[in-house]
Amino acid sequence: MNTEEIVTTDIGRFGARERQILVELLTAWNMCGLPSDFESDNVRPMFNTHSGYVFLGNDAYQTAVLEDGHLVSFYYLGYEGHEGTLSELEDEFKVSGDTWHPEDVEALENIREYWQVNA
């Protein structure tokens, strides 16, 4: 049985590609800050060894990723498991939103409202 973690914070397990992405994440943080809805307690780099994604995570299980050179929050909608940045979720909703569960639609609306007020 393989007990190796799928998601790791051990930078020693990051390859050259993942370390370069980490540099880009930290540079974006230095230049533009964290997303306003992302808590800054115990922020750490994370690497999903199965997907190859490198991102920042925190104790609140929030995720920040790079989008157009800025850090943005990566969301998980809990009912049917839709996930992505706000722009990715909006794109998905345009295509198939009429089939989404009302709880996921409400969660997306709450995210949109937050960013309308805090943009």
N, C-alpha and C positions, 0 to 999 in steps of 0.2 A: 504494500500500500504506500502510495506517495503522500507524504505529509507536508510537502512543500506548500507554503502559502501562495495563493493565487495573486493576492494583492499584498505588496510589500512596501515598507518604508525604508528598507535597508538599501542605501544608495550603492553599496558594494555589489548589489544584484542588478543595478541599472547598467545597461550597455552604453556605448558611446552615443548612439541615437537618443536614448532616453535621458542621458545626462545633458545633451544639447537642448532637448525640450525643457528640461528642468531649468537650465540657464535662461531660456526664453520666458518661462513662467516667473522666475524670480525678477528678471528685468522688467517685465510688465508690472509686477507688484511694486517694484521700486519707482517706476515712472508714473503709474496710474492708480496704485492702491488696489486693495481687495474690493470685490463687489460690495455694495452697501448692505446687502442682505446676507452677507457671509460673516460669521462670527470669527474674530481673530484669536480666540483661545486655542493654544496648542496646534497651530497650523503646521502641517508637515507635508513633504513631498510623498506621493504615492505612485506606484507603478503596478498596473494590472498585467501580469506576466502572460495572460492568455490573449488579451485584446491588444496589448502594446500601448494602451493609453497611459499617459503620464499626466498627473493632475495634482492639485493641492486639496488636502482634506483637513478636517478639524474634529474636535470632540463632539460636535453636534451632528456628525455624519453628513455635513454639507460638503459639496464638491465645487471647486472652481477650475475652469479650463480656459485655454486661450481661444479667443475668437477675434479675428482682425487686429491682433496685436494687443488686445486688452483682456484682462481676466473677467470672465462672466460666470455666473452660477449655472450649474448643471442640475436640472430638476428631475425628480422622479414622482410621477403622479400615481398615487397608491392603489387605485382601484384596478385598472387594467395594465398598469406597468409602463405607460408611455414615459419616455425619458428623453432628455436633451436640454440644450440651452433654450431660452425663450424663443429665439428666432427659429430653431429647429422644431420646437413644439408648434409654433404658429404655422410653419410650412406643412407639418403633418396634419394639423387641424384643417387647413384649407383643403387638403385632399380627402380626408376621411372623417372629419369632425362630426358629421351627421351620424356616425356609428359609435361615437365615444359614449361611455357611461356618463350620466349626469354629474357624478361626483368628480370625475376627471375634468369635465368641462368647467365645473365650479372652481376646481384647483387652478386651472389655467387662467380663468378670469381673475382670481385672487392675485396671481403672479403679475398679470397685466396691470391690474389696479395699483399694486405696489410700485411698479416701475413708472406708471403715469404720475404718481405723487413724488417719487424719489429719483426721477431721471436727472 
